[in-house]
Amino acid sequence: MNIVSDFKFELNKNKIITSVQSYCETPPFKTLSEMYDNLLPLVREYSKPMGIFKLDKKTEDLNLDLLENCKFILYCAVTLGKSSSEKIDDLFNQGKFFEAILFDSMTSSYLFDVSSQLFREICEKAHDIGLGLTRKIAPGDGEIGLEYQKEIVNKLQCKNVLNLSISNGCLLSPSKSMSYVYGADESLILNQQKDHSCDTCFNTTCSMRNTSESNEDSCIKKIGCA
């Protein structure tokens, strides 16, 4: 079991504001920009990122073509903790609708970035033991059902380590959390340059979706990730 908590705090302001503007009617960019600047220290304060990953033998319940040649599964989860989710609810309760929407988008973006930072750590570990990785496979994104989150949470003992649990509807709590897997095998010599590409993701309704990625950005290379 590997636990990581030393994540950098990095956000893309323009991308986040553009994302918010794309799915609801909002104040002008300048107003959102001022809100963003005011919320940024709060996002940092209320986000307590942690990640965890574990390598295990592949089980028969993951019968995917992508994993056909994999002997192992790398189980992963990341979370920002409950404080960030509670702050979103607090902003809504105060009637600060656009601040809440923007805070929600900022924390979602940070969660994705935390996942990418964890991926770099995973790459180093996999490279050290001679394993290649498939791309990320996330429950509910179209390849495996949302209910598989329960298997990941149990495998990683997330309740004890991350204070992360799962509801009867197979949703993670706190809400600013993600669970996912990679296939791993010594026969895999290629891996994506980054752990996720929106161009190949099945979840077309994701609010953080970026369809402007170039083929160069999503190209494959040997697992030696920098």
N, C-alpha and C positions, 0 to 999 in steps of 0.2 A: 504494500500500500504506500502510495506517495501523496503527500499533502503539501500544497503550495499556497503561500499567503502573501508573498512579496511581489505584488503586481504594481506596475506603473499606472498612473492616472493620466489617461490621454483620451481626448474627445475631438471630434471634427465638427466644429460649430456650424459651418455652412451646410454640411450634409444633414445634420440633425434638424435644422430649421427648415430646410427644403423638404425633408421627409414629413414633418408636421404639416407643412402647407399643402402637401399633396393629398392628404386624406381628410382634412376638415377646413372649413372657412375660418381664417385666422386674422388677427390684426396685421398691419404692415410689417415687412421684414425688420425695419428699424426698431419697432416696438418689441418684436420677438427677440431681437438681438440684445436689447436692454434687459429683458426678462432673463435671457440666457446668462448674461453676465452676473446678474444678481443670484441666480440659482446655482451657478457653478460651484461655489464653495460649499453650498449645502449638499449637492450631489456627492462631493468628495467626503464631507463629514458623515453623511448617513450611509455611505456604501462601505461595507466591510467584506471585500472580496476574498473568497477562498476557493481553491480547486483541489480535486482529488482524482487519482487514476490508479488503476490496478490491472495487471495482465493476468489472464486466466485462459485455460483451454476452452476452445469453442464448443458450445453445446448444440444439440440437434434443433433447438427451438429457433435458431437463427439460420433459416434455410434460404439464403439469398445468393443469387448468381455472383454478386460482388465478393462474397466471402467464400466462394467455392474452394479456392486454393489456400485458404487460411487455416492454420492449426490453432491460432490464438485469437482472442478478443481482448481489446483494451477498453475497459469500462471507465467512463469519465463523468464527472459532474462539476459544475461551477455554480456559485451563488454570490449574491451581494449581501445576503443576510436580510433579516426582517425589517430593519430600520428604514431602508429605502422604500419598501412597499408601504409601510405605515405612514411615511411622510407624504406619499402620493395621496393616500386616503385623507390625510389631514388637510392637504391643500384643497381637495374637492369639498370637504366638509366646511371649509372656510369660504366657499364660493369662488375660489381662485381657479376657475376652470382652465384657462389657457396656461397658467403656471403649472397646474397639475399635469396637463397634457404634455407640456414641454419637459417637465421633470421626468415623467414616465418615459419619454423618448430618449432623454439623456441617459437614464439608467439602463435602458435596453441597449443602447449603443455601447455603453461601458461594459455591460455583461458580454456582448459579442466580442469586444476587444480583450476582455479577460480570458475568454475561451481561446482566442488566437495566441495570447501570450502563453497560456498553458500548453498549447500545441507545440510551441517552440521547445518547451521543457520536455515534452513527450518525445519529440524528434531526437533530442540529444540522448535520452535514455534508450530509445529503440536502436539508434545508431550504435551505441556502445555494446549492445548485445546481438548485433547483426540482424535486426529485423527491419523489414519494410512495412509500410502502412498503407491501407486503403484510404480513401477520403472519409470524412466524417459521415456517420449515419445517425440521424436524430429521430427518435420516436415522434410520430405525428407529421413528419415531413413528406410522407408518401411511400416510403419503402418498408418501414416497420410501424406497427400500430402504436398509438399513444400509450396503450396499456403496458408496453414493454418498459416504460419508465419504472414500473414497480420492480422489475427484475434488476435494473441497474441500481436503484436505491438500495435494494437488499444486498446486492453483491458488494457494494461499497460501504455498507453499514452507515449510510448517510445520516441517519437519525442521531447516532452517537458522535460522529465526527464533524458534520456540518450543521447539525440541528435542522436537517432537511427531511421533510416527510412528504407523503403522497396521499391525496384524497381518494375517496371512493370513485371519483370521476377521473382518476389517473392524472390529476394535475399536481404540479409540484408546489410545495409551500415551504418557504416564502416564494412569491410569484416571480421575483427576479432571480430565477435559477434555471439551469439547463442540465439535461442529462443526454448522453450520446455515447456511441461506441466507434471504434476503428477495428477493422480486421488487421491482423498482424501475422507475418510469416517470413521466414528467411528467404523464401523464393521470390518475394516481392522486392524488386530493385528500384522501382519507380514510385514516386509519391508526388502529390500536388505541391506546388510552391507554397500554397497556404492551405489551411485546413478546410476552407469553405469557399465555394464559388456559387454566387447567385445564379449564374448562367446555367448551371446543371442541377440546381435545387428544385425539388418537386413542390415546395411550399410557395406557390405563386401569390398568396395573399399576405405574406409576411410584410409588416410595415417597414422593416429595415432592408427590404430587398433593393439591390442595386443591379440593374440590368445593363449598366454602361461598362462593365468589365470587359477588357479586351482579351483576345485570345492569348496574347503574350502574358497577361496577368495570371491567367489560369492554366498556364502551361505546366508540364510535369518535369521533374528533375530528380536526380538521385537523392536519397533520403538525407544526405548530409546537410541539414537545415542550419542556416546561419542565424 
